[in-house]
Amino acid sequence: MSKEKKRGFFSWLGLGKQEEKQQEQPQEQPVVEEQPIASEPDAAASTHQRVEQSQPEEVTVEAEELTQPVAEREVTVTADEPTVVVPEANAEPIVSAPVITTPDDHEVLDRDVVDPIAQVEIAESAVVADAALDVAPQEARAEQENDVPVVAQEQERPTKEGFFARLKRSLVKTRQNLGSGFIGLFRGKKIDDDLFDELEEQLLIADVGVETTRKIIGSLTEHASRRQLKDADTLFVKLKEEMAEILAKVDAPLNIEGKTPYVILMVGVNGVGKTTTIGKMARQFQAQGKSVMLAAGDTFRAAAVEQLQVWGQRNNVAVVAQHTGADSASVIFDAIQAAKARGVDVLIADTAGRLQNKAHLMEELKKIVRVMKKLDEDAPHEVMLTLDASTGQNAVSQARLFNEAVGLTGITLTKLDGTAKGGVIFAIADQFAIPIRYIGVGEGIEDLRPFKADDFIEALFARED
């Protein structure tokens, strides 16, 4: 009964009419959702209703006191209980849950869901913006890098290393035992027999050779006995002069004038750089305005013919060649005929590498020379031996035997830049007095240079900065 009186009490307050109006106007709920602030009194009434339901006894007392003047109306409402209960049951969810609470909950949920998504989108947009900012400097740097090679090339030209500088750099290993390497040997020492013994040992280590070393030490000792050498500095200067005199005897550049075609026969053992030297010489003769032809006389090694043909293609030079295993003398014979017919200035003939102690191979070289003389009594005009400086005293043996077989007229000493045995050049010059035409101090075409004794000595004895 207290619940019924409670319901009557709310009806008396007019809540029942509000509920009926809300039922009659369900279409106005969206307006309420959009304006949650206007429905706050209803929410307060609903909250007040729940509080009063939790305290039924107190509400009943208040209801009895307030409803005594309207007893008849209360009875009428109680008699129509079915019609009141139905709206009450329908009103509670409409007032409390659907109308008031739900929109707030959805708004909270929407904010909880949307905010992280919005944050992610903001973060992504920030990353994209940063990437866009990074792209611009990268593109600018890329454009700058594209321009760098042009600037670098312009800066490299004036700083290009000259031949003397390259020669000095290539003789670094040889200078450890010769030339400027003597400075440390002489520093702070007086001239006596012990110093000469140390100097003799140093010359032998550099492959100057026994005979040449004895000549040098003998000359220095004689000057010392005459008291012409006062200290280590004067000894250093005198040593430089003695070694320069040895090389001065073989300082004779190759002269190709006066003969057409000028025939150069290249000889040497395997692996000394003979074919590579031919290609570099051809390029240098072309630079002098000479027409050049090559003869692939090394018919035992297929790679030698191909290598020579590659050099010919690079320099636009004609190459006369036959099949592998053909007679080398026949190839060179055909090449001389072709060179004469075409009016070529220089003909360079390659031959197969051979060990100097193989008699039958040395006889083959003699045959080639005889065949060449059938076409030209003066041919070959130059018999050039290619030596590898790194072989040391073995190069002296090669020079002796090849000279005995075909009579050498010139020597090319290669690979001076990669060895500490460069002193062999003094032994070869002293023992054979064969002109040294070229020296090789690197892999580039410009690194094969005509030999000049003064430049070589200056580079060898150059003091370190």
Phi, psi and omega in degrees: 000325179297324179294320180294318178296325178298316179296320178297324179298314179294325177296319178298324179288347177102004180292327180299321178293323177298318180296317180297318179298321180292325177292320181291336181238065180291337184288350181272001181298318178302327178295323179293322181294323180286338180237070182297339183288326181291336182267007180299326177297322177295319179297320178296321179295319179296317178298318178297324180298315181294323179296319180290329176294327179287348178232071185293325186292316182295320180295324181297317180298315181296322181295320181295320181293321185279337187260002178298321180290343184239047184295321183294321179293326178294318180296321180297319178294320180294322179295327178267032184307318181302321182286336180276323184295320184297312177296326181296317181295321180283336185283325186300310179293330181290318184283313190273306188272299188290321190278318188259304193286317188300313179301321179297318180297317180295321179296321179294315180297318180299320179293322180294324182278318186287323184300312178299320180296316179298322179295319179297316180297320179296318180296317179296318179296326178293319179297316179299319179296317178297318179299319179297323179292325180287328184296319183300311177297324180296317178296322179295318179294321179299318178295323179292320180296325178297333180273347186296314183304323181296316180293319182296319180297321180293330181279334183284332186302311181289341182261015180297134185287130179283173183294319181296321178295319177294320179296317178298318179292323183288339181264018182301314182292321179293325180293343178295330181250341182233170173062240184294344176294341178286342183300314179294330179290324184271341189298126174073016181241150176268157183281113178209185182295325180296321179294320179293326176296317178295321179295318178299316179298320181295321179293321179293322178298325181278008178064033174290336178100152185293310184297315181294323179296318179297321178297316182295312181296321179298318180293318180293321180295321179297318178292327180290323180293333177275006180060031177274347178251106185274323183212185183293328180295316179292328176295320179296317180295318180294322178297319178298319179294319180298317182287329177292324178296325179295316182283336181297332182290338184247013179274091181214099181298155180287130179245115185258011181278152173097346181232134178222116354281149174276114188262124178246122178259119182264128179230163179155171179279177181289141169081014181268356181095029184293310182294321178296321178297323178299314180299319180292320178296319179300319180296320181290323176295322176298321179297335177274001179088017181263145172273141189230147172225146181243143177242121182274078182280351177275087184268359181273336182241114183298323181296333180293319179295315180297319180297318180292324178294324177296316177299321178297320178294320179299318186262003182057051182242138178288140180235125177263122184214158174231184182290160180296133181093358179290166180289122183297321179296324179295319179298314183291326176299312178298323181294320179295319178298316180295321180294321178293318181295326183267354180070037181286143182282316186228132173242122179249120184253124177272152176226162181290143176291143183210146177286144185291343182263007177264106188295318184293329177287324177291329176293326178297322177297320178298322178297318180300318180295319179297318180294322180295324182289344177292329179268330181210117184298332182272350182281147353284145181282338178217125173250104188254125177265130177260125182240146175264117183298334183287349179280351175066228185292343175295332177296329178294319178296319179298314181299321182294311185287321177292327179292321178293327185282311188235355179073091183286144175242352180195158181226140170243123182255114185256167172062034176291339184281347186245020184218155173261007182258027181296350179294348179297337179298329178287322179294316180295316180295321184286322186276325188247337181056030176275131182303136174266111186279314186223154169232143179252121183238022179173183183268341182287160179298322181286351180276354169264108188236149173302139184283130174231117187299317183298314179297321181296315181295317180297319179292326181288323183260010180296132178285144179289142179289000000 
